[in-house]
């Protein structure tokens, strides 16, 4: 399990994760809007914070100290 977590974190950009804020998440937890933003539990995430996942899963990077979403990752984005 530790090896898996290290491999997952290996592709998260530092500006999103800082090696501790990101984790896989069920894609169904996001609500998408026509303007490219997504919502997650009351947070509105602008298109500028949405990136392509490097696997077939969604991921979220939440800064617990700031109480904000740094980035989200979706599979299959161009």
Secondary structure, DSSP 8 states (H G I E B T S, - for coil): -HHHHHHHHTTS-HHHHTTTSEEEE-GGG-EE-TTS-EEETTEEE-GGGEEE-SSSSEEEEEETTTTEEEEEEETT--
